[in-house]
């Protein structure tokens, strides 16, 4: 009797030593990206969340799992987070003419012709990615060749940075744009009194207002294509900067129907409709969607000379760029948002635009606040203004590949003295001790590995320059990983849910074929994502 009792106790104790989970990943190099950047060997996952990270023997002995993954020594990282991108805009661009990398205006026209032949059903021809800085002379073209190639169908093509467009005469006529018109925050370019088709910043709004919205089926198709590309790059959460309420409604519907798995942090576009709709109800949150910010534009881009500078452009005396709205608009909006839970997230490129927004933020924020108001890009900062970030905990949200894209011509725009405060990621990191990183895709390539290369090595995909670009502002590998995971999560108030592999957090993680913390500089871009998991489910 006594022996039977002891056997029963032993059986109970044995049964209590293991717990049932959905998945175990073992024999991995797991970068948890916790506060101490600890590295584990195995982890247990249940109900889409991490239960425990630890040693192989401990996890295997402690848990029984329905699915067991032997990582065979592969590195595991938290799912990568892009802190500044345009997911919906990228999705749409996948079904437009690809103009990235064109070397001449003539090549751009030829690509458009090929695209038009492949898509005879289209009522509008759109494209994205041209950059006159790559072309001989680095000057904006006129639309004469565009008019010759497309005399009857409207055509509009967006510059790589999204801050300028070229339209043919048919499109200009449909939008009612005429020579001599003026636009607040924009520039309708003319030559000898005639429209050139070049529209800077707000000047192209009238064109895009004429383009019909896609059907829901088309919208769904492009979003799923964008999602697949993100997962293939190891991105599990993306910050979409500047959506309208109807975009949010479609995304929400698709996510709830389990047709879209991508986690999204959404900034709403700065317009009266969005403000009216959301200020009453406040931020909106589901398992995969968080609408919690407003995206504001202070100025344009450096490449199209729309960035607002304190002094004139070095390569265009007499011109210093412009703000896209009256100064009173930014002050008024900051006043309103300071009384809500919404983030104010303002695009600012030039040193004048950054100073203007920094001063307004400092007016409405208090030292030690946790509102996490952001400046997107923070690209050119005057030496006197860096401390304004740290004074009231303003978050500089930067995209390292902007530096390695612009470095070929930025000095000619700014001159060597202003370049000291441009793309200054280490100086910005020192303000708050953390800095979120993104790509700004489709403005830049979607690859987070190019972000890693540009932040750590300060080189582009060609390996230029040999010794790196302004290496005094390079980030360490650990800082860069944090910027692409936990700091990116923190910039959207998501750090308690994603961004690191810790118990209780969502099981968003990736397996790589080589270790970003150890790989040689020249091999960083060879890194491949072998698997991507969202909530413990394999999506790539």
C-alpha positions as CSV (number, residue, x, y, z in Angstrom):
1,X,0.0,0.0,0.0
2,X,2.8,2.3,0.9
3,X,4.7,1.5,-2.3
4,X,1.6,2.2,-4.4
5,X,1.2,5.6,-2.6
6,X,4.8,6.5,-3.3
7,X,4.4,5.5,-7.0
8,X,1.3,7.7,-7.2
9,X,3.2,10.7,-5.7
10,X,6.1,10.1,-8.1
11,X,3.8,10.0,-11.1
12,X,2.2,13.3,-10.0
13,X,5.6,14.9,-9.5
14,X,6.8,13.8,-12.9
15,X,3.6,15.0,-14.6
16,X,4.1,18.4,-12.9
17,X,7.6,18.8,-14.3
18,X,6.5,19.5,-17.9
19,X,4.1,22.0,-19.2
20,X,2.3,21.9,-22.6
21,X,3.2,24.7,-25.1
22,X,2.6,25.2,-28.7
23,X,6.2,25.5,-29.9
24,X,9.7,25.1,-28.8
25,X,12.6,26.6,-30.7
26,X,15.9,25.1,-29.6
27,X,19.6,25.1,-30.4
28,X,19.4,28.6,-31.6
29,X,21.3,31.8,-30.8
30,X,18.4,33.9,-29.5
31,X,19.1,37.6,-29.2
32,X,16.3,38.6,-26.8
33,X,17.1,42.4,-27.1
34,X,16.1,42.7,-23.5
35,X,17.6,45.4,-21.3
36,X,20.9,43.5,-21.0
37,X,20.9,42.3,-24.6
38,X,21.0,38.7,-23.2
39,X,21.4,35.7,-25.5
40,X,19.4,32.5,-25.0
41,X,19.5,29.0,-26.6
42,X,15.8,28.0,-26.7
43,X,12.4,29.4,-26.1
44,X,8.9,28.1,-25.4
45,X,5.8,29.7,-27.0
46,X,2.1,29.3,-26.2
47,X,-1.0,31.1,-27.5
48,X,1.1,33.3,-29.7
49,X,3.3,34.6,-26.8
50,X,6.7,33.8,-25.4
51,X,6.6,31.7,-22.2
52,X,10.3,31.4,-21.4
53,X,13.7,31.8,-22.9
54,X,16.7,29.9,-21.6
55,X,19.1,27.0,-22.0
56,X,18.4,24.1,-24.4
57,X,18.3,21.4,-21.7
58,X,16.0,23.5,-19.4
59,X,13.4,24.4,-22.0
60,X,13.3,20.9,-23.6
61,X,13.0,19.2,-20.2
62,X,10.4,21.7,-18.9
63,X,8.0,21.8,-21.8
64,X,6.2,19.5,-24.2
65,X,5.3,21.1,-27.5
66,X,3.1,20.4,-30.5
67,X,5.8,21.8,-32.8
68,X,9.6,21.6,-32.2
69,X,12.0,23.6,-34.3
70,X,15.7,22.7,-34.2
71,X,17.3,26.0,-35.3
72,X,20.7,24.2,-35.8
73,X,22.6,27.1,-34.5
74,X,20.9,29.8,-36.5
75,X,20.5,33.3,-35.0
76,X,17.0,34.3,-33.9
77,X,16.1,37.9,-33.6
78,X,12.9,39.7,-32.6
79,X,10.7,40.4,-35.6
80,X,12.1,43.6,-37.2
81,X,10.1,46.8,-36.9
82,X,10.3,49.6,-39.4
83,X,9.7,52.8,-37.4
84,X,8.9,54.9,-40.5
85,X,7.5,53.6,-43.7
86,X,4.6,53.9,-46.0
87,X,3.1,50.4,-46.2
88,X,0.0,51.3,-48.2
89,X,1.9,53.6,-50.5
90,X,4.5,50.9,-51.0
91,X,1.7,48.5,-51.8
92,X,0.3,50.8,-54.5
93,X,3.7,51.4,-55.9
94,X,4.2,47.7,-56.6
95,X,1.5,48.0,-59.3
96,X,2.9,51.2,-60.9
97,X,5.8,51.8,-63.3
98,X,9.1,51.2,-61.5
99,X,11.3,54.2,-62.2
100,X,13.9,53.6,-59.5
101,X,17.4,53.8,-60.7
102,X,16.8,55.3,-64.1
103,X,19.9,57.1,-65.4
104,X,18.3,59.5,-67.8
105,X,14.9,61.2,-68.5
106,X,14.8,59.3,-71.7
107,X,15.2,55.9,-69.9
108,X,12.3,57.0,-67.6
109,X,10.1,57.6,-70.6
110,X,11.0,54.2,-72.2
111,X,10.1,52.4,-68.9
112,X,6.7,54.2,-68.9
113,X,6.1,53.1,-72.5
114,X,6.8,49.5,-71.6
115,X,4.6,49.6,-68.6
116,X,1.7,51.2,-70.6
117,X,1.9,48.4,-73.2
118,X,1.8,45.8,-70.4
119,X,-1.3,47.4,-68.8
120,X,-3.6,48.6,-71.6
121,X,-6.6,48.5,-69.2
122,X,-5.3,51.5,-67.1
123,X,-7.1,54.8,-67.3
124,X,-4.1,56.6,-65.6
125,X,-0.4,55.8,-65.9
126,X,1.5,56.2,-62.7
127,X,5.1,55.5,-61.7
128,X,7.5,56.2,-58.9
129,X,11.2,56.4,-58.2
130,X,12.8,58.9,-60.6
131,X,15.6,61.1,-59.3
132,X,17.0,63.9,-61.4
133,X,20.1,63.9,-59.2
134,X,21.1,60.6,-61.0
135,X,20.7,62.2,-64.5
136,X,23.2,64.2,-66.5
137,X,23.0,67.8,-65.3
138,X,20.9,66.9,-62.3
139,X,18.2,69.2,-63.4
140,X,14.4,68.8,-63.5
141,X,13.2,68.0,-67.1
142,X,10.2,69.4,-68.9
143,X,7.3,67.2,-69.9
144,X,7.8,67.6,-73.6
145,X,8.9,63.9,-74.2
146,X,6.1,62.8,-71.8
147,X,3.5,64.6,-73.8
148,X,4.8,63.2,-77.1
149,X,4.8,59.6,-75.7
150,X,1.4,59.9,-74.0
151,X,-0.8,62.5,-75.8
152,X,-4.2,61.1,-74.8
153,X,-3.9,59.3,-71.4
154,X,-3.1,61.2,-68.2
155,X,0.3,60.4,-66.7
156,X,1.9,61.4,-63.4
157,X,5.1,60.1,-62.0
158,X,6.4,60.6,-58.4
159,X,9.9,61.5,-57.5
160,X,11.8,58.9,-55.3
161,X,11.1,60.9,-52.1
162,X,7.4,61.5,-52.8
163,X,7.9,65.3,-52.7
164,X,7.8,66.1,-56.4
165,X,5.9,64.9,-59.5
166,X,6.0,65.2,-63.2
167,X,2.7,65.3,-65.1
168,X,1.9,65.3,-68.7
169,X,-0.4,68.0,-70.2
170,X,-3.4,65.7,-70.2
171,X,-3.1,65.3,-66.5
172,X,-2.5,69.0,-65.9
173,X,-5.6,69.8,-67.9
174,X,-7.7,67.4,-65.9
175,X,-6.5,69.0,-62.7
176,X,-7.0,72.5,-64.0
177,X,-3.4,73.5,-63.3
178,X,-2.3,76.6,-65.2
179,X,0.9,78.6,-65.5
180,X,1.1,81.4,-62.9
181,X,-0.9,79.6,-60.3
182,X,0.5,79.6,-56.7
183,X,0.1,77.0,-54.1
184,X,0.8,77.3,-50.3
185,X,3.6,74.9,-49.6
186,X,4.2,74.0,-53.2
187,X,5.7,75.2,-56.4
188,X,4.3,74.9,-60.0
189,X,7.3,75.1,-62.2
190,X,7.3,77.0,-65.5
191,X,9.8,77.8,-68.2
192,X,9.3,80.9,-70.4
193,X,5.8,81.1,-69.1
194,X,4.8,77.5,-69.9
195,X,4.2,74.6,-67.5
196,X,7.0,72.2,-67.4
197,X,4.9,69.5,-65.7
198,X,7.2,69.6,-62.6
199,X,5.1,70.0,-59.4
200,X,6.9,70.3,-56.0
201,X,5.2,69.2,-52.8
202,X,1.6,70.5,-52.4
203,X,1.5,71.5,-56.0
204,X,0.7,67.9,-57.1
205,X,-2.3,67.5,-54.8
206,X,-4.7,68.6,-57.5
207,X,-3.4,65.9,-59.8
208,X,-3.7,63.0,-57.4
209,X,-7.2,64.1,-56.5
210,X,-8.3,63.2,-60.0
211,X,-7.2,59.6,-59.8
212,X,-10.0,57.2,-59.0
213,X,-9.7,55.1,-55.8
214,X,-8.9,51.4,-56.4
215,X,-11.6,48.8,-55.9
216,X,-11.5,46.8,-52.6
217,X,-10.4,43.7,-54.4
218,X,-7.5,45.6,-56.0
219,X,-6.7,47.2,-52.7
220,X,-6.6,43.8,-51.0
221,X,-4.3,42.4,-53.7
222,X,-1.7,45.1,-53.4
223,X,-1.7,45.0,-49.6
224,X,-1.1,41.3,-49.5
225,X,1.7,41.7,-52.0
226,X,3.3,44.3,-49.8
227,X,2.9,42.1,-46.7
228,X,4.6,39.2,-48.4
229,X,7.6,41.4,-49.3
230,X,7.8,42.7,-45.7
231,X,7.7,39.2,-44.2
232,X,10.4,38.1,-46.6
233,X,12.6,40.9,-45.2
234,X,11.9,39.9,-41.6
235,X,9.6,42.8,-40.9
236,X,6.7,41.9,-38.6
237,X,5.6,45.4,-37.6
238,X,5.5,48.5,-39.8
239,X,4.8,52.1,-39.0
240,X,2.7,53.6,-41.7
241,X,3.1,57.4,-41.8
242,X,0.1,59.4,-43.0
243,X,-3.0,57.4,-43.7
244,X,-6.6,58.5,-44.0
245,X,-9.4,57.0,-42.0
246,X,-10.8,54.9,-44.9
247,X,-7.3,53.3,-45.4
248,X,-7.4,52.4,-41.7
249,X,-10.9,50.9,-42.0
250,X,-9.8,48.6,-44.9
251,X,-6.7,47.5,-43.0
252,X,-8.7,46.8,-39.8
253,X,-11.3,44.8,-41.8
254,X,-8.6,42.7,-43.5
255,X,-6.8,42.0,-40.2
256,X,-10.0,41.0,-38.4
257,X,-10.9,38.7,-41.2
258,X,-7.4,37.1,-40.9
259,X,-6.5,38.1,-44.4
260,X,-3.7,40.5,-43.4
261,X,-1.2,39.4,-40.7
262,X,1.1,42.4,-40.7
263,X,1.2,44.5,-37.5
264,X,0.8,48.2,-38.2
265,X,1.3,51.3,-36.2
266,X,-0.6,54.0,-38.0
267,X,-0.1,57.8,-38.1
268,X,-3.1,59.6,-39.5
269,X,-2.6,62.2,-42.2
270,X,-2.9,65.8,-40.9
271,X,-6.3,66.9,-42.3
272,X,-9.6,68.1,-40.8
273,X,-11.5,64.9,-41.7
274,X,-9.1,62.6,-39.7
275,X,-8.8,65.1,-36.8
276,X,-12.6,65.4,-36.5
277,X,-13.1,61.6,-36.7
278,X,-10.4,60.6,-34.2
279,X,-10.0,63.3,-31.7
280,X,-13.4,62.6,-30.2
281,X,-12.8,58.8,-29.8
282,X,-9.1,58.8,-29.1
283,X,-6.5,56.2,-30.2
284,X,-7.7,53.0,-31.7
285,X,-6.1,49.6,-30.9
286,X,-6.5,46.0,-31.8
287,X,-4.2,43.0,-31.6
288,X,-2.5,44.0,-34.9
289,X,-3.4,47.7,-35.4
290,X,-2.6,50.8,-33.3
291,X,-3.8,54.2,-34.6
292,X,-2.1,56.6,-32.2
293,X,-0.4,59.5,-34.1
294,X,-0.8,62.3,-36.6
295,X,1.7,62.7,-39.4
296,X,2.5,66.3,-40.1
297,X,4.7,67.8,-42.8
298,X,6.8,70.8,-42.0
299,X,8.8,70.9,-45.3
300,X,9.7,68.9,-48.4
301,X,12.8,67.0,-49.3
302,X,16.4,68.0,-49.8
303,X,16.6,66.2,-53.2
304,X,13.9,68.4,-54.7
305,X,15.1,71.5,-52.8
306,X,11.9,71.6,-50.9
307,X,13.7,71.3,-47.5
308,X,13.4,74.5,-45.5
309,X,16.8,75.8,-44.7
310,X,18.1,78.6,-42.4
311,X,20.4,79.8,-45.1
312,X,20.1,79.5,-48.9
313,X,21.0,76.3,-50.8
314,X,24.7,76.2,-51.6
315,X,23.9,75.1,-55.2
316,X,21.0,77.6,-55.7
317,X,21.7,81.0,-54.2
318,X,18.6,83.0,-53.4
319,X,16.5,79.9,-52.6
320,X,16.0,78.4,-49.1
321,X,13.0,76.1,-49.5
322,X,9.7,76.6,-47.7
323,X,7.4,75.3,-45.0
324,X,4.4,73.4,-46.3
325,X,1.9,75.2,-44.0
326,X,1.7,78.5,-42.2
327,X,3.6,78.4,-38.9
328,X,0.4,79.0,-37.0
329,X,-0.9,75.6,-38.2
330,X,1.8,73.7,-36.4
331,X,1.5,75.7,-33.2
332,X,-2.3,75.3,-33.2
333,X,-2.1,71.5,-33.9
334,X,0.5,71.0,-31.2
335,X,-1.7,72.8,-28.7
336,X,-4.7,70.5,-29.6
337,X,-2.7,67.3,-29.6
338,X,-0.9,68.2,-26.3
339,X,-4.2,67.6,-24.6
340,X,-4.7,64.2,-26.1
341,X,-2.9,60.8,-26.0
342,X,-2.0,61.1,-29.7
343,X,1.6,61.5,-30.8
344,X,2.5,64.5,-33.0
345,X,4.9,63.1,-35.6
346,X,6.3,65.8,-37.9
347,X,8.4,65.4,-41.0
348,X,11.2,67.9,-40.9
349,X,14.2,67.8,-43.2
350,X,15.9,71.2,-43.3
351,X,17.5,72.9,-40.3
352,X,14.9,75.7,-40.4
353,X,12.0,73.3,-40.4
354,X,13.5,71.3,-37.6
355,X,14.1,74.4,-35.5
356,X,10.5,75.6,-36.1
357,X,9.1,72.3,-34.9
358,X,11.5,71.8,-32.1
359,X,10.6,75.2,-30.7
360,X,6.9,74.5,-30.9
361,X,7.3,71.1,-29.3
362,X,9.4,72.6,-26.5
363,X,6.6,75.2,-26.0
364,X,3.9,72.5,-25.3
365,X,6.0,69.6,-23.8
366,X,7.4,69.5,-20.3
367,X,10.7,68.0,-19.2
368,X,10.4,64.3,-18.3
369,X,7.2,63.8,-20.3
370,X,6.4,60.4,-21.9
371,X,4.3,61.7,-24.8
372,X,7.0,60.6,-27.3
373,X,6.4,63.3,-29.8
374,X,8.5,62.6,-32.8
375,X,10.4,64.4,-35.5
376,X,10.5,62.2,-38.6
377,X,13.9,62.3,-40.4
378,X,15.5,65.0,-38.3
379,X,17.8,65.2,-41.2
380,X,19.7,68.5,-40.9
381,X,20.0,70.0,-37.5
382,X,21.7,73.2,-36.6
383,X,24.4,72.8,-33.8
384,X,22.4,75.1,-31.5
385,X,19.3,72.9,-31.8
386,X,20.4,69.3,-30.9
387,X,19.7,69.8,-27.2
388,X,16.1,70.7,-27.9
389,X,15.4,67.0,-28.5
390,X,16.6,65.9,-25.1
391,X,15.2,68.9,-23.2
392,X,11.6,67.6,-23.5
393,X,12.2,64.0,-24.7
394,X,11.5,64.5,-28.4
395,X,12.1,61.4,-30.4
396,X,14.3,61.7,-33.5
397,X,13.0,59.0,-35.9
398,X,15.6,58.5,-38.6
399,X,16.3,56.4,-41.7
400,X,20.0,55.6,-42.1
401,X,19.7,54.8,-45.8
402,X,18.7,58.4,-46.5
403,X,22.3,59.4,-45.6
404,X,23.9,56.9,-47.9
405,X,21.5,57.8,-50.7
406,X,22.0,61.5,-50.3
407,X,25.8,61.6,-49.7
408,X,26.6,61.8,-53.4
409,X,25.1,65.3,-53.7
410,X,24.1,66.5,-50.2
411,X,27.3,68.5,-49.7
412,X,26.7,70.4,-52.9
413,X,23.2,71.3,-51.5
414,X,24.3,72.3,-48.0
415,X,28.1,73.0,-48.0
416,X,30.6,71.3,-45.6
417,X,29.6,73.3,-42.5
418,X,25.9,72.4,-42.5
419,X,26.8,68.7,-43.3
420,X,28.3,68.5,-39.7
421,X,24.7,68.4,-38.4
422,X,23.2,66.3,-41.2
423,X,22.4,62.6,-40.9
424,X,23.9,62.9,-37.4
425,X,22.5,59.7,-35.8
426,X,25.0,59.4,-32.9
427,X,24.4,63.0,-31.9
428,X,20.7,62.4,-31.9
429,X,21.0,59.1,-30.0
430,X,22.8,60.9,-27.3
431,X,19.8,63.2,-26.6
432,X,17.5,60.5,-25.1
433,X,19.7,57.4,-25.1
434,X,17.6,55.6,-27.7
435,X,16.7,56.2,-31.4
436,X,14.2,54.3,-33.6
437,X,15.3,53.4,-37.1
438,X,13.3,52.9,-40.3
439,X,13.6,52.8,-44.1
440,X,10.9,55.2,-45.3
441,X,10.1,52.6,-48.0
442,X,9.1,53.0,-50.8
443,X,11.3,56.2,-50.7
444,X,14.2,53.9,-50.0
445,X,14.5,50.2,-50.5
446,X,12.5,48.0,-48.1
447,X,15.5,46.1,-46.9
448,X,16.3,46.4,-43.2
449,X,19.7,45.0,-43.9
450,X,20.5,48.1,-45.9
451,X,19.4,50.0,-42.8
452,X,21.8,48.0,-40.7
453,X,24.7,48.5,-43.2
454,X,24.0,52.3,-43.5
455,X,23.8,52.7,-39.7
456,X,26.8,50.6,-38.7
457,X,29.2,50.9,-41.7
458,X,27.8,54.1,-43.2
459,X,28.1,52.7,-46.8
460,X,25.6,52.0,-49.5
461,X,25.0,48.7,-51.4
462,X,27.9,49.5,-53.7
463,X,30.3,49.6,-50.8
464,X,30.8,53.4,-51.2
465,X,32.6,55.2,-49.7
466,X,35.6,53.1,-48.8
467,X,35.9,54.4,-45.3
468,X,32.3,55.2,-44.6
469,X,30.2,58.4,-44.7
470,X,30.7,60.7,-41.7
471,X,31.7,57.7,-39.5
472,X,31.6,59.9,-36.3
473,X,27.9,59.4,-36.5
474,X,27.9,55.6,-37.0
475,X,25.9,53.4,-34.6
476,X,27.1,50.2,-33.0
477,X,25.6,46.9,-34.0
478,X,23.8,46.5,-30.8
479,X,22.4,50.0,-31.0
480,X,21.3,49.4,-34.5
481,X,19.5,46.1,-33.7
482,X,17.8,47.9,-30.8
483,X,16.8,50.7,-33.2
484,X,15.2,48.1,-35.5
485,X,13.4,46.3,-32.8
486,X,12.8,47.5,-29.2
487,X,13.4,51.2,-29.8
488,X,11.3,51.1,-32.9
489,X,8.5,49.5,-30.8
490,X,9.0,52.1,-28.1
491,X,8.6,54.9,-30.6
492,X,5.0,53.6,-31.1
493,X,4.2,52.7,-27.5
494,X,4.4,49.0,-28.4
495,X,7.5,48.0,-26.3
496,X,5.4,46.0,-23.8
497,X,4.1,43.8,-26.7
498,X,6.8,43.4,-29.3
499,X,10.4,44.4,-30.0
500,X,12.1,41.9,-27.8
501,X,11.9,38.2,-27.0
502,X,10.8,38.1,-23.4
503,X,8.1,36.2,-21.5
504,X,4.6,37.6,-22.0
505,X,5.5,39.3,-25.3
506,X,4.1,38.3,-28.7
507,X,6.1,35.6,-30.4
508,X,7.2,37.7,-33.4
509,X,10.6,36.4,-34.4
510,X,12.9,35.7,-37.4
511,X,15.6,33.2,-38.2
512,X,18.6,34.4,-40.3
513,X,21.2,32.4,-42.2
514,X,24.0,34.5,-40.7
515,X,24.4,36.5,-37.5
516,X,24.2,40.3,-37.9
517,X,26.2,40.8,-34.7
518,X,29.1,38.8,-36.1
519,X,29.0,38.9,-39.9
520,X,31.7,40.8,-41.8
521,X,30.8,44.3,-43.0
522,X,31.0,43.3,-46.6
523,X,28.7,40.4,-46.1
524,X,25.8,42.2,-44.3
525,X,23.7,42.5,-47.4
526,X,24.0,38.8,-48.1
527,X,21.9,38.0,-45.1
528,X,18.7,36.0,-45.8
529,X,15.6,35.5,-43.7
530,X,15.0,31.8,-43.5
531,X,11.8,32.1,-41.6
532,X,9.5,34.8,-40.2
533,X,6.9,34.2,-37.4
534,X,4.1,36.4,-36.3
535,X,2.3,35.5,-33.0
536,X,4.0,32.1,-33.2
537,X,2.7,31.3,-36.6
538,X,5.0,31.0,-39.7
539,X,4.3,33.6,-42.3
540,X,7.4,33.2,-44.4
